[in-house]
Amino acid sequence: MTDLASLAVEGQHTPGNHPPSGSAVQPILEEAWAIAIDLRRDLGLSEAIAWADGYLEEVREKESSTAAARWVVVISALAELARSSVH
């Protein structure tokens, strides 16, 4: 999950600053997983993934790198839920 955490905070630090610590990233990961679980419950897994992918494209078009990075984490969480439901 550390790689996902890096994606979640991409663009949030300036050159010369250190990236956020693990404790700063934890709330982002928790929020992403909560969103993924809610989307799965409300839409079903495959529709939730499709919806999140579409929403990510909208966010990217608005050029919000922080929001896009957070949605990458949500989509990764959905993918993890999909993998765990297959086994």
N, C-alpha and C positions, 0 to 999 in steps of 0.2 A: 504493500500500500504506500510505501514511501514515494515511489515514482508518481502515483496519483496525487499525492500531497504536493509534490513539486509542480505538477500541472495546475493545481488549484490556486496556487499563489503566484503563478507566472505573471510577470509584469507589475508586481506589487512592491518591488524594491528597486531602488535606483542604483546606478553604478557606484561602487565604493561601499555600499551598505551590505550587510550580511543578509542572506535570505531569512525569512521568518523561522523561528524555532518550531520544533515539533508541537509545543503547547499552543502556538498560534495557529497551527494547521488543523489541529484536532477538531475544533468546532466546525470547520469547513467540511471535513470528512463526515462528521456526524450529521450535518445538515444534508449533505448529498445522499447519504444512505437513507435518511428519513424521506426525502423526496422520491428516491427510487422505489422504496417500499410502498409509499402512497400511490405512485403512478401504477405500479404493478397491481395493487389492490383495486384501483379505480378503473383501469383500462385493460388489464390483462398484460402479460409479459411482452408478447410480440407487438401489440399495439402501443404499449408504453415506450418500447425501444424506438419504434417508428416516429412517434410523436416527439420524443426527446431529440432524435436526430434532426427532425424538421425545425424544432425550436432552436437548436444549436446553430443551424444555418441562419436563422433570423437574427440571432444574437451576433453572429460573426459579421453579418451585413451592416449592423449598426456600429461595428468596430469597437466593441467593448471586450477587450482582451481578458479582463478579470472575470466578467460574466461568462464568457465563452469557456474559459478554463474551468470554472465551476461546473458548467454543464458537461464538460468532458468527464469530470469525476462522477456526475450523476449517471451518465451513459456507461461508464466503466462499472459502476455499481450494478446497474441493470444487467450488464453482460455477466457479471459475477453471479447474480441471482439466476440467470438463465443457465449458466454452467452447473450451478449447484442443484437446480431442479431436474437436470438431465440424469444425474447420478443417483 
